[in-house]
């Protein structure tokens, strides 16, 4: 059965998960985890994507995201491909790091936002990485400790002191604050995201979460922690792991057996929400994942790569060994073969080289993309 296209639209809440290929570790040590979070922080900030919850497990990760104007597919492509390049380089390996594509489920906010935050942040306990809530309170590899204020939020991007936010980013943050319900202020300990407009998006997102639990930071954090604690005994929560008809049965597949087809809410495996929500999303969302038949041509990719390396288009097909030309060919090979799915023979024919040479160039392109990650966007029209 062919896989369904992803659904996306600005402002949607999405639960995103990805696993290592063959169940292998994608985070081998703390350096890997810090590398991933640093990359994630910058991408979230640049694309104005909110992250309400996150958890890093050795062989997979969970993210609860609200997209801005940048499609989720582009956010995740930058994150996963960029991290894979860095991981492979550091651990001296090659090939795919992640198992297939990431999984994303569009979520209805009112009934599921807080439940998914709790579900995501309890993953380290379910995975046996920490023994209980007290350890989780200070565990650095999920967002729970940052919400409690026990650890610095690693999703706040690191910038030089004089690197002020761009005008576009200031406007986006201003709009975010305007759309957030104002809390009652307490002169001693207010939770007010409008008070300090210099806050990063990551800080504002934590404030958004706390606003659901109280009017002051102290009270909100205490209630949030109690809410998380109450979820420990709830188990794996299958009703939160996907969408479709299972959701309409409250996570109980057996419950579907006693319902007539016309009595069931409309369901879709890509959506977690009520029947009305499913119908609204299916009517308004767009398929943002580029399909093989709509990928750009090698000729167009060649023009784009040549432009970014300040070369002529014919330089890509020449036998000249100049460093800039070799790097451009390597980047072209990586994007065409690894990202777009062209064969080594097709790329070799375009570059006027043998297919095995084109494949070798694509493997060398990992190093180029590690330094010029923005080139991944060239695969888009």
Secondary structure, 3 states (H helix, E strand, C coil): CCCCCCCECCCCEEEEEEEEHHHCCCCCCHHHHHHHHHHHHHHHHHHCCEEEEEEEECCEEEEEEECCCCCHHHHHHHHHHHHHHHHHHHHCCCCCCECCCCEEEEECHHHHHHHHHHHHHCHHHHCCCCCCHHHHCCCCCECHHHHCCCCCCCCCCCCCCCCCCCHHHHHHHHHHHHCCCCCCCCCCCECCCCCCCCCCHHHHHHHHHHHCCCCEHHHHHHHHHHHHHCCHHHCCCHHHCCCCHHHHCCCCHHHHCCCCHHHCCCCCCCEECCHHHHHHHHHHCECCCCCHHHCCCHHHHHHHHHHHCCCCHHHHHCCCCCHHHHHHHHHHHHHHHHHCCCCHHHHHHHHCCCHHHHHHHHHHHHHHHHHCHHHHHHHCC
